[in-house]
Amino acid sequence: MNDQHWGPSISADIVVIGGGTAGIGLVASLLKRSPHLNITVIEPDSRHY
């Protein structure tokens, strides 16, 4: 198998795809319960409304 990287490596306990209301709410809830978590949010859209 060919293991290719197309960008920077991300190291996190949890990766959330989407920084909308649900994604940010999920992150807030998780961090409230477990503040030690390392959470990364990936927003795939370059425009935000």
C-alpha positions, 0 to 999 in steps of 0.5 A, a space after each residue: 500500500 502506498 502511504 502518501 501525505 498531501 498536507 501537514 500531519 494532524 495529531 488529535 484525540 478527536 477530529 471533527 469535520 465541519 465547523 458549523 453549529 453542530 460541530 462547534 457544539 460537539 467540541 464544546 460539549 466534549 471539552 466540558 466533559 473532558 478538558 484534556 482532549 486534543 480536538 481538531 476542527 476541519 472546516 472544508 469550505 473556504 467561505 463562511 456564512 
